Amino acid sequence: MESLTKEQNGFTLLEILIVLSVLTIILSISFFSLKSFWATMQKNMFLNQVQSDIYFAHSYAINREDTILFRFSRISHQYEAVSRDTNKVLINKKLPAAIRIEETNLPSFYITPDGNVSNFGTMMLNVNGKTVKITFYIGRGRFLVEEQ
């Protein structure tokens, strides 16, 4: 029989515990970084989607010579665009749970067939604890999205 020598290839229990501790620390740090990264990505995707939907409603109104009602609802936690002539719902989107409509003096507005917006005003959104202001200007359907 061979006798066991001290020069066997392998790791001690202490070495394995040290490596596992270091890996646990690294993974927990990266998890929290990914969580904040996800929140930022969700905010950016939502704001881009709202902008795209408003531009779509604007171009639809001009191309189809139709009046579009665009409204934000705090109660149902959504926004939608509806054709006034045909009552066809063009856009109906729920807001993500992390996004709330804080205050607005513009719950709805019309986009006319010539591309003008019927009302102007601002809307404040709370997105993951940060305030985002959407300002609608009177005239050619221009609007501005800015973080505060």
HELIX and SHEET records of a PDB file:
HELIX    1   1 LEU A   13  ARG A   64  1                                  52    
SHEET    1   A 4 VAL A  89  LYS A  94  0                                        
SHEET    2   A 4 GLN A  78  SER A  83 -1                                        
SHEET    3   A 4 ILE A  68  SER A  73 -1                                        
SHEET    4   A 4 SER A 108  ILE A 111 -1                                        
SHEET    1   B 4 ILE A  99  THR A 104  0                                        
SHEET    2   B 4 GLY A 121  VAL A 127 -1                                        
SHEET    3   B 4 LYS A 130  PHE A 136 -1                                        
SHEET    4   B 4 PHE A 143  GLU A 147 -1                                        
END                                                                             
